[in-house]
């Protein structure tokens, strides 16, 4: 009798040394508890998980994060209560009051915010002091302390391979820790209430207020503002949550939390505490780079001559890809063209009269992450622009749950970038350097052509329409020297091109309008080429196919990955004659 073995990957346990940076008094109090070395390691790991998840969910030190019992058993063991109860009893870890198995409500956890009260001084560089002495609560600042702890991780064959690939690549990098710390300090110093939406500028009609005791309630925005001002506070929108707090206290708490999160990400790179784990919910590959501030990733790329290749408007490009066989109306065609071209946020900002591209992007992501019932003034306007698209999104959320829409898009993103493109790059050329950051690749400059060949071929094989944004080291500005927070206004097409949108698609127009200047054409010449194509018998498709056939002196432009040559430049010049 032939025995058929199940195709189940073996799970291997691996002991690792991890590092976490915390206020020294917090570390001292944990170490002083009557716990074994293993339990102290578990305690430090748990504190790190809580802080990480609060940061990833756009929360702060006054908030709580859910941790279901099955998660704690999987992350630690079924004996987790032996040390967690001690942390709670000593007021190091705070736990919510309510728990109900019947109502599927788990305990939520936070870290006592008093530990973070005094570590951040006006001179942020002082917070990087390595002095381990515990300072009294009335001192101006308290040093941070980086400590190690042991952890046991479980890896199957594929997750072990992903970790090794990441470690092999990241170990080739020069990590300028002092420079990254200065950038982290500057980010925190530059943070102000102007970076958040406050009071009457909030677009929502009804808001869900999160209180410090982890209780939530719904209230009309105008009533919430009145109530907040009566106690000398403001209604503040922080990501997807709303809270009432004095602006000074809010910014102070936010600065402390962001700073300690950034320093932790830097220290993990410094001490080579690397991780590359698949997120169990959305299947994304989470690494040291995915949760790091973009300006710090940019700086690492600049220091190491790395190129970043990003899928423009990635979530909405992927959504357009998924909807191509489900919707066919004019508004879907416009949505697809704008998403694929990378102009969606600019278009939305202009049509809705928002401040700039950043506001347009925030609104579109609000559509992804918020409840289908969250009908802000801007979302109502958005429905008028893309009625069938927004209706499809709301129907999906109604059937599958509000949270599962964004999760579905992230799962598709991971399937495309990690299971598809990344594996293909490492399979064909395992020696090629390639880090991923969800919807982007980080590669060496000398590998650009090879990886672009693989990328364009793969996207073509799955029928994905797309545009790429390529950031070269020379494109990256020095965050320590320049103000990178200036709002980028919506890009406006010339009137002549706007008039042609009804005859050739917006996707074709914006591709050309962005591509031609990269080839040395002035704005006036670019407009002339587009209008000439619009009035001639030459289709955009044949134009692109012609470009694709060119073989001499080829190079990639920074937008579509299409090959360009001197011959096509000459053809375009003749069009202007």
N, C-alpha and C positions, 0 to 999 in steps of 0.2 A: 504494500500500500504506500503510495507516494504522499509525503507530507508537504503541504504548501505553507510556507512561512508567511506570516503577515508582514506587509511592507511598513513596519513601524520603526521610526528612527530611534536609536538608543539615546538616552539622555545621560550626559556625563556631568559629574559635579566637579567644580573647580574652585579651589580656595584662592581668593584674591585679596590684595591690600588696597583699600580705598582711602580717600582723604576727604575731610570736610572742614570748612572754615567757619568758626562760630565765635561769638563773644567769649572771652576766656573764663568769665564767671560761670557761664552755662556749662562749659566743659568741666570746670572744677567741681561744680555741684553734681554732675552726672558721675564723675569719677569717685566722689565721696559717698555715693550710695552703697548700701550693703548688697552689691551684685557681683556675680562672677565676671571674669574678663570677657567671656562670650556674651553674657547679658549686657555688659557695657557696650560692646560692639553693636549688638542689636539695638540698643537705645540710641546710639549715635546715628546708625543707619536710619532708624525710624524718624528721628528729628530731621535728617536730611531729606527724606521722602516727603514729609509734611511741608517743609520749606519749598522744595522743588515744585510740588503740585500747587501750592498757593500761588507761586510765581507764574506757572504755566497757565493758570486759570484767571490771570489778571486780578488776583486778590492781594491782600496785604497782611501784615502781622496781626491785625485785629480780627481776621476772618478765620473760618474753619473749613476743613476739607474732609469729605466723607471717606471712611476706610471700612469697608464691609469685612465681616469676620472671615469669609473665605479668602479674601485677598491677604489678610494678615497671616493666616495659616500657611498660605502658599509662599509668601515672602519670607516668613520666619519659621514657625512651627506651631503646632497646636498648644504649645506651652508659652505662647507670647504674653499671656496675662501675668505670668510670674514677674516679669520686669516692667511691663507697661503699667501695671497697677501701682508699682513703686514710683514710677515717674509721675503718675497722676496724684498720688497721695502726697508727694513732695512739691506739688504745684509747679513742676517743671513743664509737664504737658497738661494742657487743658482739654477736657472732653465735654461734649454737649450733654445736656441733661436727659434728652429723650431718645428712647430706642424702642422699636416695635417690629418684631419679626412678622407679625400678622399684616401690618401695613407697609412692609418692605422699607422700613426706615432704619438706617444703621447709625452708629455713633459717628460723630464728626470730631476732628481733633485740630488743635492749634498749639503753638509754643507760647509760653508766657511772654508777653511783649515787654515786660519789665527788663528782661535780659538785654533787650536791644535799645533801651532808653538812652544810654549815655556813650555808646561806643563810637558814634559818628560825630566828630568835632567839625568846627568850621574849616579847619585845615584837614582835608580828607586824607592827605598823605600820612597823617599821624595814625590813622586807623589801621595802617599796615604794619605797625610796630609789632615785633615778635616777642616783646616782653610778656612773660606768662603770669605775672602777678595779678591777682584779682583786685580791682580798684573799688573803692567805696561808691555807693550810689550817688553821692553828691559831687563826685569828681566830674570834670568837664567831659572827658572821653575815656573809653576803655578799649584796650587793644583787642584785635581779633587773633585767634589762635588756630592754626591748621594742625589737625591731629589725624592720626591714622587709625583705622579699625579693620578687622578681618571680616570677610564676607564669603559666603559660599554661593556661587551662581550655578545654575543648571543650563547646560548647553546641549542641543542636539547637533547633528552633523552640520546642518545648514547654518545655524546660528553661530557655531564655532568658526565656520569658514568666514562668515561675514565679519566677525570680530577680528580674525587674523588679517583679513584683507584691509580692514580699517587701520589696525595697529601698524601694519607694514607700511602703509602710505603716510600716516600721520607722524611716524617716527623719522621720516625723511625731512620734516619741516624744522625750520628755525623759529622757535617761539620766544619772542622778545617779551618776557614777563613784565619787566619794569614799564615798558611802553604801553602794554595792554592795561596795566594798572592805572597809568596816567589817563588813558582814554576812559576807563571806567569812572574815574574821579570826575573827569570833565563832563561826562554824560549826566552824572548826578548833580554836579554844580549847575549845569544848564537847565535842569528840569524846573519848570514853573507851572503855576496853575493855568497858564495860557495853553499848555499842552493837553488840557482836558476840557470837556464841555460842561459848562456850569450854568445853573439857573435857567433863565429864559431862552438860552441858546440850545437847550435840550429839545429835541424834535418830538419825543414821545408824548402822547396825550395822557397815557396811563403809565406809571412807573412802578417797578417792584423794588421797594426799599429793603436793603439788608442792614439789620441792626447788629450791634457789637455782640449780642448774645446769640447770634446765628439764627435769629428769627426773621422771617420775611413777611411783608404785607404790601398790598397793592393800594395805590392812592393816585388821584389825579395830579398831574405834574404841577399845576398852578397851586393846588392846596399844599403840596409838599414844599414848594418854594416859600409860601407864606409861613408854614409851620417852622421851617428851617431858619428863616430870618428872624422869627420871634425869639429864638434862642441864640442869635448871633452866629448862625451857621449858614452854609450854602448847600443846595442840592447839586451833587457832583456825579457826572457820568464817568465811570472808569471802566473802559472796555464794555462788557455786557452787563455790568452791575451798576446800581445807583445807591448812593448813600448820602446821608446828611452829616456834615462835619465842618468845622472851621477850616478855611482854606489853608491856613498856616499849619495846623496840625496834620491835615491830610498830606500836604506836600512833604512835611518833615518825615512822616511815617513811610511815605512812598519812596523817598530818597534812601532811607535806611534799608528798606527791603530790597530795592533794586541794586544798591551797592553791594550788599552781602551776597546776593545771587550772582552778580557779575564776578566778584572776587572768587567765589566758589568755582565758577566755570574756568577761570584763569588758573587757579591752583591745581585743578584736576589735570590740566594740560602740563603744568610745570612738573608735577609729580608723576606724570604718565599714568594717571588713573583713568584709563580709557574704557569706554563702553560703546557697544553697538548692538542695541536690542530692538527687536520687533515689538512695536506697541500692540498689546493684545486686543485693543479696541479697533484701531484703524489700520493696523498692519504696517504703519510707517516704520522706517528704520531710524530710530533715535540714536544719535551719537553726541559726542562732545561739541560738535559744530552746530547741530540742529537747534539747540537751545541757547546758543551764544548770540549776543547782540550783533546785528548785521555790520555795524561799523568796526567791531573788533575782528570779525571774519574778513572784512575788506582789508584791514590792516595786515592781517596774516598773509593774505593773498598778495598784497603789494610787496611785503618783505620777502616773499618766496617766489615771486615772478609767476603767480598762478592766475589762470583765467577762469572766470565764472560764466557759465552758460545757463541762463534762466529761461523757462517757458513763460512767455508773456501772458498775463491774466490767466494763470494756470488753471485755477479752479473753474473758471468760467469757460475757458477753452475746452477743458475736459467735459464740462456740462454740455457744451454745444456738440461735442463729439457723441455724447450719449443720446442727445435729442434728435440727431439727424434723421432717424427713421420714425420719430414720434411726432414731430412738428414740421410744418412746411409753410406757415404764414409769413407775411411780409415782416412782421415784427421779429419773428425768429431769425429770418435771414439777416436782418439788421443786427440783432444780438450776436449771431454767429460771426458776422463780418467784423464787428467791433471787438469782440473777444479775441478772435484769432489774430487780429492786427495789433492788439495791445493798446487800442485807443478807447476801450470801454469806459474806464474811469474818467478820462477827459470829457468824453461825450456826455456821461451822466452828470458830471459837475456843471458843464455848460448848460445842458437842457433844464436842470433843476435850480440853476442860479446859486450853486454852492461856491465856497471860497476857493477851491482849487482841486487838483487831482487827488490829494490826500483825502479830502472830504468825500469825493466821489468813490474812492476805494472803500472808505469806512462804511458808506451807505450800502455798497454792494455786499460787503461781508456781513453787515447787519442782516441783510436778506438771507444769507446762508445760515447764520447761527441763531437768529431769533425765532420766536414762536410764530407760526402762521397767523395767529390772532393779533400779532403786534403791528397794528396799522398806524404807523407814524405818518405825518403829513408827507414826508418825502417818499415813503413806500407807496402811498396812494398815487403820487405823481409817477412813480416808477411803473406802477401797473398800467398807467396810461401809455407809457412808452413801449413796454414789452408785455402786453396783456396775456398772451398765450404762454409765455415763458414763466411769468410769475404765477399764473394759475396752475401750471404743471408742478412747480415747486411746492405750492401750498397744498395741492392734492397729494403729493408724495408724502409731505409731512403729516397730513391728516391720516393717511393709511399706515405709515411706518413709524410715526413719532417725529417730533420736531428735531431732536438731536441727531437722528439717524440720517438726515439728509446730508449734513456736512460730513458725517462719518463715511457715508457711501462714496462721496466725492474723493475723500482722502484715501479710501481703499482702492479706488480706481487709479488715483495718482500713484500709489505705491505699486500697483500692478504694472503700470506703464514704466515708471522710473527705476524701480528696484528689481522686480521680478523679470522685467523685460530688458530695458536699456542697460542698466548697470551689469546685470549678469552677462549680457551679450558683450559688453566692453571687456569684462574680466575673462570671459571665455575665449574670445578671439585673441586678445592681447593681454594675458594675465599680468605682464610686466608694466602695463600702462598705469600711471598714477591717476586715480579717480576717486574723489570723495563726493558724497551726495549730501544735499541739504533739501530734502523733500522733493521740490520740483526743480532742482538745479544741480548742475555738475560743477565740480571744482577740479581743474585739470592743469597740467603743466603746459606752458606756452608751446614747447616743442612738439607736444602731442596733439595740438589743435586740429590739424587737418585730418589725422587718422580718426580721432574721436568724432569729428563732425561728419565724416563719411559714414561711420557706424550709426550716428544719431539720425541723420536724414534718411538713411536706408530703412532704419527700423520704423520711424514715424510714418514713412510712406507705406510700409508693409501692413500697418494697422489702420491705414486710411485717416490718420490724424492731420487735420489742418492746423497750422500753428505758425507762430513767429517766435524767434529767439532774441533775447537780449544778451549781448556778449560784453562783459566788463573786463577790460584788459588792465594790467597793473598800472599803466600810464593814465588810465581813466579815473583812478581812485584818488580823491582829494585827501589831504592830510587833516584828519579830524581835530588834531591838536592845534592846527594853525588857522582853520577856516570855519565859518559858520555854516554848517550843513543842514540847519533846521529851517532855512527859508522855504516858504511855501512855493511849490511849482504850480503856476497857473495853468488852466486848461489850454491845450494846444488848439488853435483855431486855424482851419483851412482857409485859403484865400477864397474870396467870393466866387471867382470863376470856377473853382473846383467844386464848391458847394452846389453850384448850379448844375453840375454834371452828375451829381449823386444819383439822380433818377435814371441815368442811362448806363452807367457802369457801376459795379457794386462798390460800397464803401471800403470793403476789404482790399479790392484792387487799387483803389485810389490811394489809400493810406500807405499801402506797401510801396507804391511808386514814389509817393511824396516823401517817404522816409529814405528810400533806397537811393534816389537820384542825387540828393546832396552829398551822400557818402561817396559818390563817384565823381564829385567835383562840379556838379551842376549848381548854378545859382537858383534861388527860389523862382525867379522869372523864367529861367530855362526849364525848370522842372514842371511848372504850370503849362508851358508851351508843349512839352512832350506829352503830358497827360491829356490835354485838350486835343492834340493831334491824333492820339490813339483813339480817343472817344469818337472822333468824327470820321475815322478811317475804317477800313474793313479788317484791320488787324485786331484780333482778339487778345485779351490779356493772357489767356492760356497759351496761345501760339507764341506770344512774346516771351513767356517764361520758358517754354520748350526750346525756343531759339537760344536763350541764355544757357540752358542746360547742355546744349550740344557743343558749346564753345570749349575748345581744348587747350588753346595757347594762353600762357600767362594767367592761369586761372587763380582766383582767390575767393574766399567767402566774404560776403558783406555781413555786417553785424546784426541783421534783422531777420532774414528768412533762410539763411543757409544756402541760398541759390548761388551758383557759380557765375562769376562775372569775368569778362575778358576785354582786351583792348578792341577786339572786333565789334563787340556790342556797343562799346563807347563810340566808336566811329559811326556805327549805324544810327545811334541816337543823335550824334552831332549833325549828321546829314539831314535828319528830320527837321532840325532847326534852321537849316539853310534856306 
